Amino acid sequence: MGSAGCEEPKAPEEAKAPEEAKKPVPLLEPRDGLPPVIETDAALTEVTSRLAHGEGPVAVDAERASGYRYGQRAYLVQLRRAGAGTMLIDPIACPDLSGIDAAVSNAEAVLHAASQDLPCLAEIGFRPRKLFDTELAGRLLGYPRVALGTLVEEVLGLHLEKGHSAADWSTRPLRTELLRYAALDVEVLVELRDALATELASQGKTEWARQEFEAVLAARPAGPRPDPWRRTSGIHRVQSRRGLAVVRELWTARDKIAQAADMSPRRVLPDTAIVEAARSLPVNHAQLIRISGFAGRQARRYERDWLAAVARARVSADDELPEATGGSIPNGPPPAHRWAERDPAAAARLAAAREAVTAVAERSRLPTENLISPDTVRRLSWDPPQPYDEQTVTQALAAHGARPWQIELTAEPIARALAAGDRNAKNSNAGDSNAEDSAIAGSATAGSEPPGAAES
């Protein structure tokens, strides 16, 4: 029996309704249906025309097969534009996308983590002139996690399935579930771009983003790494120079085999096998196959190559063996953990500069590495410009590739931090010196007799 002024209790289903309303909506199918894969010149010409007559930004994505194939080539390219729909293009069957590049040359390309896809897109003739990178925008806005699925969920309230990111995209034909996944990757990319652009404007970061996007487009491809074999996983377990020579020879042999077979090097021979061989130095078949990584089907095919590589390392002269460490960055500072003993003043400068950069990043609500490159901070701390003022630090930051917005925020705090670090180091040295003088004086006093002591 209820009274007129009392509210009826809510049913459990009604109480849960607001909570359920917050759950992300799953994206299960492309809104226009799953498009066919473009595999002929005629079909490519048709979608090129559609893209040319579309409107607004072009969502772009590429799928690679780096865990399966050698290199970083694209095995599927996805595009979507308002008025044109979604296109799935097979770049193996249609390896020249320069026509599409020309058709959308004036349009902004929207990519997520653009630096990963731009090199493989350039290989097939697609080179955007304007860019909006949704991952980079998320970083500038201070989102703690910036994976595409996470941003789509947090910003748009939609759930994007990301279970096929590590699939073998080089297989043909591609399964329907992979094609659906690929199409959905560009389904709401422009909507995400628009929402992030609004947030950038509200935080006063639109210009920051523009400069960052231009820097991504202007970046030159990374050159070959010196001693790439030193990146072998687990190499820290190899203690001798002879063992490092085995790593080098096996890595080089594996890379040649993988390139010729168009396979991921680690599918030919795992890093763990290289490291174990470097530790045990096998000389024959029996010793080699005791190492599990050499017993696999792919590895067994190249047993002669592996034994020859180990033999080369075993007979190498001492002056041909690699050094135990790879050394410091060319023309750059040594590892920061050595600074305290090698140059205490530089270590003090680095500590002060890092603290200053962290404070600016926290006020600006973005990661420190997006505010200024950690390598730039190290280089300025190790070899600082003179004198420590905003003008000289501005010039040094620009020489290291910092963008104008980064320089505006960090030049003056870094200049003050470098000066403070030097002062702290000098004060510390002076304190140590005074303490040493006091100790010496105390020792001398303790060793002498007070006046009149001999007469008493």
Secondary structure, DSSP 8 states (H G I E B T S, - for coil): ---TTS-----HHHHHHHHHHTS-EEE-S-TT----EE-SHHHHHHHHHHHHT-EEEEEEEEEE-TTTSSS--EEEEEEEEETTEEEEE-TTTS---HHHHHHTTTSEEEESSHHHHHHHHHHTT---SEEEEHHHHHHHTT-S---HHHHIIIII-EEE--TTTTS-TTSSS--HHHHHHHHHHTTSHHHHHHHHHHHHHHTT-HHHHHHHHHHHHH-------SSGGGG-TTGGG--SHHHHHHHHHHHHHHHHHHHHHT--HHHHS-HHHHHHHHHH---SHHHHHTSGGGGSHHHHHTHHHHHHHHHHHHH--GGGS--SS--S-TTS---GGGHHHH-HHHHHHHHHHHHHHHHHHHHHTS-HHHHS-HHHHHHHHHS--SS-SHHHHHHHHHHTT--HHHHHHHHHHHHHHHHHHHHHHHHHHHHHHHHHHHHHHHHHHHTS--TTTTT-
